């Protein structure tokens, strides 16, 4: 099934839910979205820490960072 058809099918299925079921569906979807984003942020933090530990980047103060951005 094509992704757009699948998406349309999901929307149609949600339309057939009761109001209470729709609210529960939204709550579950929202929690899953938050958890997925939390995992993405965690992976970004791990990658950044690894870059720092391997010397690929270094800590700088705000003034030095602004000078680098402007120049």
TORTORTI-567928 format. One line per field, with one value per atom (N, C-alpha, C): residue in one letter; atom name; residue number from 1; x, y, z. Coordinates in Angstrom, 1 decimal. Layout:
rotor = (A;...)
seza = (CA;...)
gugu = (NUM;...)
u = (X;...)
v = (Y;...)
w = (Z;...)
END
This chain:
rotor = (X;X;X;X;X;X;X;X;X;X;X;X;X;X;X;X;X;X;X;X;X;X;X;X;X;X;X;X;X;X;X;X;X;X;X;X;X;X;X;X;X;X;X;X;X;X;X;X;X;X;X;X;X;X;X;X;X;X;X;X;X;X;X;X;X;X;X;X;X;X;X;X;X;X;X;X;X;X;X;X;X;X;X;X;X;X;X;X;X;X;X;X;X;X;X;X;X;X;X;X;X;X;X;X;X;X;X;X;X;X;X;X;X;X;X;X;X;X;X;X;X;X;X;X;X;X;X;X;X;X;X;X;X;X;X;X;X;X;X;X;X;X;X;X;X;X;X;X;X;X;X;X;X;X;X;X;X;X;X;X;X;X;X;X;X;X;X;X;X;X;X;X;X;X;X;X;X;X;X;X;X;X;X;X;X;X;X;X;X;X;X;X;X;X;X;X;X;X;X;X;X;X;X;X;X;X;X;X;X;X;X;X;X)
seza = (N;CA;C;N;CA;C;N;CA;C;N;CA;C;N;CA;C;N;CA;C;N;CA;C;N;CA;C;N;CA;C;N;CA;C;N;CA;C;N;CA;C;N;CA;C;N;CA;C;N;CA;C;N;CA;C;N;CA;C;N;CA;C;N;CA;C;N;CA;C;N;CA;C;N;CA;C;N;CA;C;N;CA;C;N;CA;C;N;CA;C;N;CA;C;N;CA;C;N;CA;C;N;CA;C;N;CA;C;N;CA;C;N;CA;C;N;CA;C;N;CA;C;N;CA;C;N;CA;C;N;CA;C;N;CA;C;N;CA;C;N;CA;C;N;CA;C;N;CA;C;N;CA;C;N;CA;C;N;CA;C;N;CA;C;N;CA;C;N;CA;C;N;CA;C;N;CA;C;N;CA;C;N;CA;C;N;CA;C;N;CA;C;N;CA;C;N;CA;C;N;CA;C;N;CA;C;N;CA;C;N;CA;C;N;CA;C;N;CA;C;N;CA;C;N;CA;C;N;CA;C;N;CA;C;N;CA;C;N;CA;C;N;CA;C;N;CA;C)
gugu = (1;1;1;2;2;2;3;3;3;4;4;4;5;5;5;6;6;6;7;7;7;8;8;8;9;9;9;10;10;10;11;11;11;12;12;12;13;13;13;14;14;14;15;15;15;16;16;16;17;17;17;18;18;18;19;19;19;20;20;20;21;21;21;22;22;22;23;23;23;24;24;24;25;25;25;26;26;26;27;27;27;28;28;28;29;29;29;30;30;30;31;31;31;32;32;32;33;33;33;34;34;34;35;35;35;36;36;36;37;37;37;38;38;38;39;39;39;40;40;40;41;41;41;42;42;42;43;43;43;44;44;44;45;45;45;46;46;46;47;47;47;48;48;48;49;49;49;50;50;50;51;51;51;52;52;52;53;53;53;54;54;54;55;55;55;56;56;56;57;57;57;58;58;58;59;59;59;60;60;60;61;61;61;62;62;62;63;63;63;64;64;64;65;65;65;66;66;66;67;67;67;68;68;68;69;69;69;70;70;70;71;71;71)
u = (0.9;0.0;0.9;0.6;1.4;1.2;2.3;2.3;1.1;0.8;-0.4;-1.7;-1.9;-3.1;-3.1;-2.0;-1.9;-2.3;-1.8;-2.1;-3.6;-4.1;-5.5;-6.4;-5.9;-6.6;-6.6;-5.5;-5.4;-6.3;-6.4;-7.3;-8.7;-9.1;-10.4;-10.8;-9.8;-10.0;-10.2;-9.4;-9.6;-10.9;-11.4;-12.7;-13.8;-13.6;-14.6;-14.6;-13.6;-13.5;-14.5;-14.8;-15.6;-14.8;-15.4;-14.7;-13.7;-14.1;-13.2;-12.0;-12.3;-11.2;-10.2;-10.8;-9.9;-9.0;-9.6;-8.8;-7.6;-8.0;-7.0;-5.9;-6.3;-5.4;-4.5;-5.0;-4.1;-3.1;-3.6;-2.7;-1.5;-1.9;-0.9;0.1;-0.4;0.4;1.3;0.8;1.6;2.8;2.4;3.5;4.5;4.1;5.1;6.0;5.4;6.2;7.2;6.8;7.7;8.8;8.5;9.5;10.5;10.0;10.9;11.8;11.3;12.1;13.2;12.8;13.7;14.9;14.6;15.6;16.5;15.9;16.7;17.7;17.2;18.0;19.1;18.8;19.8;20.9;20.5;21.5;22.4;21.8;22.6;23.6;23.1;24.0;25.2;24.9;26.0;27.0;26.5;27.4;28.2;27.6;28.3;29.4;29.0;30.0;31.2;30.9;32.0;32.9;32.3;33.1;34.0;33.4;34.2;35.4;35.1;36.1;37.2;36.8;37.8;38.6;38.2;39.0;38.5;37.3;36.8;36.2;35.9;35.4;35.9;35.8;36.3;35.4;35.5;34.7;35.2;34.2;34.6;33.6;34.1;33.1;32.3;31.3;30.3;31.0;31.9;32.6;33.3;34.1;34.9;34.0;32.9;31.9;31.3;30.9;30.4;31.4;32.6;33.7;33.8;33.8;33.9;32.7;31.5;30.3;30.4;30.8;30.8;31.9;33.0;34.1;34.0)
v = (-1.2;0.0;1.2;2.2;3.4;4.2;5.0;5.7;6.7;7.4;8.3;7.6;6.4;5.7;5.2;4.7;4.3;5.4;6.6;7.8;8.1;8.1;8.3;7.3;6.0;5.0;5.2;5.7;6.0;7.1;8.2;9.3;8.8;8.0;7.4;6.6;5.8;5.0;5.8;6.9;7.8;8.5;8.8;9.4;8.5;7.2;6.3;6.0;6.6;6.4;7.3;6.9;7.7;8.9;9.9;11.1;10.7;9.8;9.4;8.6;7.8;7.0;7.9;9.0;10.0;10.7;11.0;11.7;10.8;9.5;8.6;8.4;8.3;8.2;9.3;10.5;11.7;11.7;11.3;11.3;10.3;9.1;8.1;8.5;9.1;9.6;10.7;11.6;12.7;12.1;11.2;10.5;9.9;9.2;8.5;9.5;10.6;11.7;12.2;12.5;13.0;12.0;10.8;9.8;9.6;9.7;9.6;10.8;12.0;13.2;13.1;12.6;12.5;11.5;10.5;9.5;10.2;11.0;11.8;12.7;13.4;14.4;13.7;12.5;11.7;11.3;10.9;10.4;11.6;12.8;14.0;14.4;14.2;14.5;13.5;12.3;11.3;11.6;11.9;12.2;13.4;14.4;15.7;15.4;14.6;14.3;13.5;12.6;11.8;12.8;13.7;14.7;15.5;15.9;16.7;15.8;14.6;13.7;13.3;13.3;12.9;14.1;15.3;16.5;17.1;16.7;17.3;18.7;19.0;20.3;20.6;21.9;22.4;23.4;23.5;24.5;25.9;26.8;28.2;29.1;30.3;31.2;31.9;32.6;33.3;34.4;35.1;36.2;35.6;34.5;33.9;33.3;32.8;32.2;33.3;34.4;35.5;36.1;36.2;36.7;35.7;34.4;33.5;33.6;33.7;33.8;35.1;36.2;37.5;37.5;36.9;37.0;36.1)
w = (0.0;0.0;0.0;-0.8;-0.9;0.4;0.8;2.0;2.1;1.0;1.1;1.3;0.7;0.9;2.3;2.8;4.2;5.2;4.9;5.8;5.7;4.5;4.3;5.1;5.0;5.7;7.2;7.7;9.2;9.5;8.7;9.0;9.0;8.0;7.9;9.2;9.6;10.8;12.0;12.1;13.3;13.3;12.1;11.9;12.5;12.4;12.9;14.4;15.0;16.5;17.2;18.4;19.3;19.7;20.3;20.8;21.8;22.7;23.8;23.2;22.3;21.6;20.9;20.3;19.6;20.6;21.7;22.7;23.2;23.4;23.9;22.8;21.5;20.4;20.4;20.5;20.5;21.7;22.8;24.0;23.8;23.2;23.0;21.9;20.8;19.8;20.3;21.1;21.6;22.5;23.4;24.2;23.4;22.3;21.5;20.7;20.3;19.7;20.6;21.9;22.9;23.1;23.3;23.5;22.3;21.1;19.9;19.9;20.2;20.2;21.3;22.4;23.6;23.1;22.5;22.0;21.0;20.1;19.1;19.8;20.7;21.5;22.2;22.8;23.5;22.6;21.4;20.4;20.0;19.8;19.5;20.6;21.8;22.9;23.0;22.7;22.7;21.6;20.4;19.3;19.6;20.2;20.6;21.6;22.6;23.7;23.1;22.1;21.5;20.7;20.0;19.2;20.2;21.3;22.3;22.8;23.2;23.8;22.8;21.5;20.5;20.0;20.5;20.1;18.8;18.3;17.1;17.3;18.6;18.9;20.3;20.6;21.9;22.5;23.8;24.5;24.2;24.1;23.9;24.7;25.0;25.7;24.6;25.1;24.2;23.4;23.9;23.2;22.0;22.2;21.2;20.1;20.5;19.6;18.7;19.3;18.5;17.5;18.0;17.1;15.9;16.1;15.0;14.1;14.6;13.8;12.9;13.5;12.8;11.7;12.0;11.0;9.8)
END
